[in-house]
Amino acid sequence: DRVVQLSDGVAGTAAGVDGRGALLVHTSAGMKLVNSAEVSVRPVAARHGDH
């Protein structure tokens, strides 16, 4: 699992893909399925106090 931030600003934990290839993201509002032709994986900038 990896912490992710979506282009709409929603943050959550990526938890794999479903049978159709949608990225599964656990958010504070529940599971979100992300369908996109392209997904970029970039490091998240460290917040103050993170190591």
C-alpha positions in Angstrom: 0.0 0.0 0.0 1.2 3.5 -0.8 0.0 6.9 0.3 -1.3 8.9 -2.8 -2.7 12.2 -3.6 -5.1 12.4 -6.6 -5.2 15.3 -9.1 -8.4 16.6 -7.4 -6.5 16.9 -4.1 -8.0 13.8 -2.4 -5.5 11.8 -0.5 -5.6 8.2 0.5 -3.9 4.8 0.3 -3.6 3.0 -3.0 -4.7 -0.6 -2.5 -4.3 -2.2 -5.9 -6.5 -2.3 -8.9 -9.9 -3.8 -9.6 -10.8 -6.3 -12.4 -11.2 -3.5 -14.9 -7.9 -1.8 -14.1 -9.2 1.0 -11.9 -6.9 2.1 -9.1 -8.4 1.4 -5.7 -7.8 4.2 -3.2 -8.9 4.1 0.4 -9.9 7.7 1.4 -11.4 9.2 4.5 -14.8 9.2 2.6 -14.4 5.5 1.7 -13.1 3.6 -1.3 -12.6 5.6 -4.5 -12.0 4.0 -7.9 -9.8 6.0 -10.2 -10.1 5.4 -13.9 -7.5 7.1 -16.0 -5.5 6.5 -19.2 -2.4 7.5 -17.4 -1.2 7.4 -13.7 2.0 9.1 -12.6 3.7 8.0 -9.5 5.9 10.7 -7.9 7.4 11.0 -4.4 5.3 13.0 -2.0 7.1 16.1 -0.6 8.0 15.6 3.1 5.9 17.6 5.5 7.6 19.4 8.4 8.4 16.8 11.1 8.2 13.8 8.7 11.3 11.6 8.3 
